[in-house]
């Protein structure tokens, strides 16, 4: 069986197929510490895509991704909190 990749999850996401992209991201997060995977899980939780909307879970995931260098997660935290205290401290 071929290993799944972030590209697989992103292809499903870009087709608005969140019932596929979310489980792929969950699986990837168990196999990898890629901050982009963590960030995208946060996006799914923030918007309720393929999973129940959970703002606190999204923030938790974005903080983790941000600490691991994901600029998109830092920006998402900045947008949602309107303060740099959540996004820009390592």
N, C-alpha and C positions, 0 to 999 in steps of 0.2 A: 504494500500500500504506500502511496506517495505521501510524503510529509506535507502538512498544510503550511502555508506561509501567510505573512501579513498581506501579501498581494492578493491571495485568495479571499481573505476577509474583506479587504478594501474593494475588490471587484463586486462582491455581494452588496456591500454598503452603498457603493455608487449606483447600483441598480435598485436602491431602496428596498432591498431584500434583507431586512434586519433580523428576520427569523433564522436566517442562515449566518449573517455576519456576526451576530452576538455570540452564538455558541462557538463559532470558530475562534473569536477573540478570547473567550473564556479558556478554550483548549490551549491556545497559544500562550496565554498568560501562565499556565501551569508548566509549560515547557521552556519558557524564556523569561528573562527579566527586561525585555525590550521596552523602554519607556514609551515608545509610540503605540504599542499594544495597550499598555496601561491607560494612556491618554484616550485612545479610541473607545475603550470600555467606559471611561468616564463620559464621553460624548453620548454613548448609548443610554447610560443611566440618567444623564442630564435631560435628555429629550424623550425618554421613554420609548426607545427604539428597540423592539424585540424583548423588552424587559420593562417591569413597572418603573415609572419615573421615580428617582430617588436622588434628590439634590445633595444630600449629605454624603452618599456613596460616591457621587460624581466628584465632589470636592476632595474626598479622601483619596480617590484614585489620581486626581490631577495633582495633588500635593506629592504623592509618591512619584509620579512621572516627572514632575518639576524638579524634585530633588535629584533625579537621575539624568537631568540635563535636557528634558523635552521643552523646547521653547513654546510650542503650541499649548502645552499644559500651563506654563507660566502665564501666557496671555489669557487663557480661559479663566484662570484664577483671578487675574487682574480685572477682567471684565465682570466677573460674577461678584467679586468682593468690593470692587472700586477702591482697593487699597493695595499698596505694594507689600504690606506686611505678610500676606499669605503666599505671594508668588515668588518673591525675589530674595529670600533668605535661605541659605543652604544649611 
